[in-house]
């Protein structure tokens, strides 16, 4: 029995599949079982899978009618026999030492799974993936999401190596027939684990496709993609209400600040039907969370969500336009000793948006800069500046 089982779902990726499988075959950690799941491919992917199965006894081919990524992963995991379990998307690739780094860490710590940095790549080269960069700034062996909340962004499956006993104990299965199938599995796994190892080195290379269909990100205006995202985050929020109530609040904040923001900001490009769907379904989710999770947001974001809650779509679209085109040139205003964003409808009595929505909080940060140091005899002259961001100063030494 191999120590590591790698499940590779495959559906019509003939342009990328060979590079993907070669990256697995060439791993410096060789004690592998590779379960290739042909998910009803109709292109040359099938011939490539048969070739690898014939030439390398570690590669097993499983065939099935097209059932989607979640279904193929579940079926591959069901027949995998390794002590550890990994998932690899068939258009991406692995750095040579990926599994060696992951399994060495788990052997040292005994953690339930290890997760590593992700880089994105295309023909122009590779670079850290921005969506997870802050989670992998340094190694964190034997940590936990409740100790390091940065792991909230680490919600994809392929950059991880799971201890199979942990996977089976909790009966993890990917939802089928949906997008965003990783979220309902990976985030609960983070909370259920006794400990997790964070590897700062890249263990996964995510392909930026230059040909082929639209990515999930590009498909944000599809109603099904929005509904699948809401179902995924609602699943995790409900899980936390049952198992980690104290963590639910800060998870819900991350959903509003990150997950749903991506869909909110594309509303100017949506049709009326999608906008109505957004207001209905997103407000239904917001009804399930503590309104206080909106408070830590920047004032411009609080204003947008205030308008979402009031279902004021024309005003919401204007604020999105304002943020994109005018925000950087807008000067804050002082009212009764407090600073507010001079954003649309601040002074509109008819709309009656509470002034607190506009109050600047984390926007007002102290910034300092040292410009120079010179000696005049035994006296040092230090020159520089310090100010509060966004407020500025009318003249030198005004503050």
C-alpha positions in Angstrom: 0.0 0.0 0.0 1.4 3.4 -1.0 1.7 6.1 1.7 0.1 8.8 -0.4 -3.0 8.5 -2.7 -3.4 11.3 -5.2 -6.9 11.6 -6.7 -6.9 13.3 -10.1 -10.4 13.9 -11.7 -10.1 14.4 -15.4 -12.7 15.8 -17.9 -11.6 17.1 -21.3 -8.3 18.7 -20.4 -6.1 17.3 -23.2 -4.1 20.5 -23.5 -2.9 20.4 -19.9 -3.2 16.8 -18.7 0.2 15.4 -19.7 2.0 18.2 -17.9 -0.1 17.6 -14.8 0.5 13.9 -14.7 4.2 14.3 -15.4 4.5 16.5 -12.4 3.0 13.7 -10.2 5.2 11.0 -11.7 8.3 13.2 -11.1 7.7 13.8 -7.4 10.8 13.4 -5.3 8.5 11.5 -2.8 7.8 8.4 -4.9 5.6 6.2 -2.6 2.5 7.2 -4.4 -0.8 5.8 -5.7 -2.3 8.0 -8.4 -6.1 7.4 -8.9 -7.0 9.0 -12.2 -10.7 9.4 -12.6 -11.9 9.8 -16.2 -15.1 11.8 -15.7 -16.6 11.0 -19.1 -14.0 12.7 -21.2 -14.7 12.9 -24.9 -11.3 14.3 -26.1 -7.8 12.9 -26.2 -7.5 12.9 -22.4 -8.6 9.3 -22.4 -5.6 8.2 -24.5 -3.2 10.1 -22.2 -4.7 8.5 -19.1 -4.3 5.0 -20.7 -0.7 5.8 -21.6 0.2 6.7 -18.0 -1.7 3.7 -16.6 0.3 1.4 -18.9 3.7 2.8 -18.3 3.7 3.4 -14.5 2.2 0.8 -12.2 1.5 3.6 -9.6 -1.2 5.1 -11.9 -4.7 3.5 -11.8 -7.4 4.5 -14.2 -11.0 4.6 -13.0 -13.8 5.4 -15.6 -17.2 6.8 -15.0 -19.9 8.8 -16.7 -19.6 12.6 -16.4 -20.6 13.5 -12.8 -18.7 16.6 -12.2 -15.6 17.5 -10.1 -17.1 16.7 -6.6 -18.5 13.4 -7.8 -15.2 12.4 -9.4 -13.2 13.3 -6.3 -15.5 11.4 -4.0 -15.4 8.3 -6.2 -11.6 8.5 -6.4 -11.2 8.9 -2.7 -13.5 5.8 -2.1 -11.1 3.5 -4.0 -7.8 5.1 -2.8 -5.8 3.0 -0.3 -3.1 5.3 0.9 -2.3 6.4 4.5 -2.6 10.0 3.3 -5.0 11.5 0.7 -4.4 14.4 -1.8 -6.4 15.9 -4.6 -5.0 17.4 -7.8 -6.9 19.3 -10.5 -5.9 18.0 -13.9 -5.0 21.3 -15.4 -2.6 22.3 -12.6 0.9 21.0 -11.7 2.9 20.2 -8.6 6.4 21.5 -7.7 8.9 18.6 -7.6 9.1 18.4 -3.8 5.5 19.1 -2.9 4.5 15.8 -1.3 7.9 15.3 0.3 7.5 18.7 2.2 3.9 17.9 3.2 4.5 14.4 4.4 7.7 15.2 6.2 5.9 17.9 8.2 3.0 15.5 9.1 5.5 12.8 10.2 7.1 15.3 12.5 4.0 16.8 14.1 1.2 14.2 13.8 -1.2 16.9 12.6 -4.4 15.9 10.8 -3.4 17.6 7.6 -0.8 19.9 6.1 -1.5 22.8 3.8 1.0 24.6 1.6 1.5 27.8 -0.4 -0.1 28.2 -3.8 1.5 29.9 -6.8 -0.3 30.7 -10.1 1.4 30.3 -13.4 1.1 30.6 -17.2 3.6 30.8 -20.0 5.0 34.0 -18.6 6.1 32.4 -15.3 4.7 32.0 -11.8 4.0 34.2 -8.8 2.3 33.8 -5.4 -1.5 33.5 -5.6 -2.9 36.7 -4.0 -6.0 35.0 -2.6 -3.9 32.9 -0.1 -0.7 34.8 0.1 -1.3 36.2 3.6 -1.9 32.7 5.0 1.5 31.4 4.0 3.9 34.2 5.0 5.9 31.8 7.2 5.8 28.2 8.3 3.3 27.4 11.1 3.7 23.7 12.2 0.9 22.3 14.4 -1.3 25.4 14.4 -5.1 25.8 14.1 -7.5 28.2 12.4 -8.7 29.4 15.8 -5.1 30.4 16.6 -4.3 31.9 13.1 -7.4 33.3 11.5 -5.5 33.9 8.2 -6.4 30.3 7.4 -9.9 31.4 6.6 -8.7 32.1 3.1 -7.2 28.7 2.7 -10.3 26.9 1.4 -9.2 24.9 -1.6 -8.4 21.2 -1.6 -5.4 20.6 -3.9 -2.7 22.3 -1.8 -3.3 19.8 1.1 -2.3 16.4 2.3 -4.9 14.8 4.6 -4.3 12.0 7.1 -6.7 9.4 5.8 -7.9 8.4 9.3 -8.9 12.0 9.9 -10.7 12.2 6.5 -12.7 9.0 7.2 -13.4 9.8 10.8 -15.4 12.8 9.8 -16.9 11.3 6.6 -15.9 14.2 4.4 -17.5 14.3 1.0 -17.5 17.0 -1.6 -20.9 18.3 -2.6 -21.8 17.2 -6.2 -23.2 19.1 -9.1 -22.1 22.5 -7.8 -19.2 25.0 -8.1 -17.3 26.1 -5.0 -17.4 22.5 -3.8 -14.2 22.9 -1.7 -15.5 25.4 0.8 -18.1 23.1 2.6 -15.3 20.5 3.1 -12.1 22.4 3.7 -13.3 25.0 6.2 -15.0 22.5 8.5 -11.9 20.4 8.2 -9.8 23.3 9.5 -12.1 23.6 12.5 -12.4 19.9 13.2 -8.6 19.2 13.0 -6.6 18.9 16.2 -3.8 20.7 14.5 -2.7 21.7 11.0 0.7 22.3 9.5 1.2 25.4 7.3 4.0 25.1 4.7 5.3 28.5 3.5 6.9 27.0 0.3 4.7 26.5 -2.7 3.3 23.0 -3.0 0.8 23.7 -5.8 0.9 25.6 -9.1 -2.5 26.9 -10.2 -2.8 27.4 -13.9 -4.1 30.7 -15.3 -5.8 29.4 -18.4 -5.0 31.2 -21.6 -7.4 29.1 -23.6 -10.6 27.3 -22.9 -13.8 28.2 -20.9 -14.4 30.9 -18.4 -13.0 30.5 -14.9 -15.2 30.5 -11.8 -14.1 34.1 -11.1 -15.1 35.1 -14.6 -18.4 33.4 -14.1 -19.6 35.5 -11.2 -22.5 36.9 -13.1 -24.0 33.4 -13.6 -26.9 32.9 -11.2 -25.9 29.3 -10.5 -22.4 30.4 -9.5 -23.8 33.0 -7.0 -26.3 30.5 -5.6 -23.6 27.8 -5.2 -21.3 30.3 -3.4 -24.1 31.2 -1.0 -24.9 27.6 -0.4 -21.3 26.9 0.4 -20.8 29.7 2.8 -24.2 29.1 4.4 -23.1 25.5 5.0 -20.0 26.6 6.9 -21.9 29.3 8.8 -24.5 26.7 9.9 -21.7 24.2 10.8 -20.0 26.8 13.0 -23.3 27.7 14.7 -23.5 24.0 15.8 -19.8 23.3 16.6 -17.9 26.6 17.0 -20.3 29.4 17.9 -17.6 31.8 18.9 -15.9 31.4 15.5 -19.2 32.0 13.6 -19.0 35.8 13.9 -15.6 36.2 12.5 -16.3 33.7 9.7 -19.4 35.5 8.8 -17.4 38.8 8.7 -15.0 37.2 6.2 -17.9 36.1 4.0 -19.2 39.6 3.8 -15.7 41.2 3.5 -14.5 38.8 0.9 -16.7 36.1 -0.6 -19.8 38.2 -1.2 -17.9 41.4 -2.1 -16.8 39.8 -5.4 -20.4 39.4 -6.4 -21.5 42.8 -5.1 -18.9 44.7 -7.1 -20.0 43.2 -10.5 -23.6 44.3 -10.1 -23.1 47.2 -12.5 -22.6 44.5 -15.3 -25.5 42.4 -14.3 -29.0 42.4 -15.7 -32.2 43.2 -13.7 -33.0 39.5 -13.0 -29.6 38.8 -11.5 -29.7 42.0 -9.4 -33.1 41.0 -8.0 -31.8 37.5 -7.3 -28.7 39.0 -5.5 -30.8 41.1 -3.3 -33.2 38.3 -2.4 -30.7 35.6 -1.7 -27.9 37.6 -0.2 -30.3 39.3 2.2 -31.6 35.9 3.2 -28.0 35.0 4.2 -27.5 38.3 6.0 -30.7 37.6 8.0 -28.8 34.6 9.6 -25.8 36.6 10.9 -25.1 39.1 13.6 -25.4 42.7 12.1 -22.3 43.6 14.1 -20.1 41.7 11.7 -20.4 44.7 9.3 -18.9 47.2 11.8 -15.2 46.4 11.2 -15.6 47.1 7.4 -14.4 50.3 5.8 -17.0 53.0 5.7 -17.5 52.7 1.9 -18.2 49.0 2.3 -20.6 49.6 5.2 -22.5 52.0 3.0 -22.8 49.4 0.2 -24.1 46.8 2.6 -26.6 49.3 4.2 -28.0 49.8 0.7 -28.1 46.1 0.1 -30.1 45.6 3.3 -32.5 48.4 2.2 -32.7 46.9 -1.3 -31.9 50.2 -2.9 -30.3 49.0 -6.1 -30.0 52.4 -8.0 -28.2 54.0 -5.0 -26.0 50.9 -4.6 -24.9 51.1 -8.2 -24.0 54.7 -7.8 -21.9 54.0 -4.7 -20.0 51.2 -6.6 -19.4 53.7 -9.4 -18.3 56.4 -6.9 -15.9 53.9 -5.2 -14.3 53.0 -8.5 -14.1 56.5 -10.0 -14.1 59.2 -7.3 -13.2 57.7 -3.9 -9.5 58.3 -4.1 -10.0 62.0 -4.8 -12.6 62.5 -2.0 -11.6 64.4 1.1 -13.1 63.4 4.5 -15.3 65.8 6.4 -15.2 66.7 10.1 -18.5 66.8 11.9 -18.6 67.4 15.7 -15.0 66.3 16.1 -15.4 63.0 14.1 -14.3 62.3 10.6 -16.6 60.9 8.0 -16.4 59.8 4.4 -17.9 62.4 2.1 -19.8 59.7 0.2 -23.1 59.8 -1.6 -26.2 60.7 0.5 -24.2 61.6 3.6 -26.4 64.7 4.0 -29.6 63.3 2.4 -32.3 63.6 5.1 -34.8 61.7 2.9 -32.8 58.5 2.7 -31.8 59.0 6.3 -28.7 56.7 6.3 -27.2 56.8 9.8 -24.1 59.0 10.0 -22.3 56.2 11.8 -22.3 54.3 8.5 -20.0 56.9 7.1 -17.7 57.2 10.1 -14.0 56.6 9.3 -12.3 54.1 11.6 -9.6 51.8 10.4 -9.1 54.3 7.5 -7.5 56.7 10.0 -4.1 55.1 10.6 -1.0 56.9 11.7 1.7 57.0 9.0 5.3 58.1 9.6 8.3 58.6 7.3 12.0 59.4 8.0 13.4 61.6 5.3 16.9 62.3 6.5 19.3 62.5 9.4 22.3 64.9 9.6 24.8 65.8 12.2 25.6 69.4 13.2 28.5 69.1 15.7 27.2 66.9 18.5 23.5 67.5 17.6 21.5 65.2 15.3 18.8 66.8 13.0 16.1 64.4 12.0 13.6 65.3 9.3 10.5 63.5 8.4 6.7 63.6 8.5 3.9 61.9 10.3 0.2 62.2 9.6 -3.1 60.4 9.7 -4.0 58.8 6.4 -6.9 60.3 4.4 -7.1 63.5 6.5 -3.9 65.2 5.3 -2.7 68.6 6.4 -3.5 72.1 5.0 0.1 73.3 5.6 3.4 72.2 7.0 3.3 71.4 10.7 -0.5 71.8 10.7 -0.9 68.7 12.7 
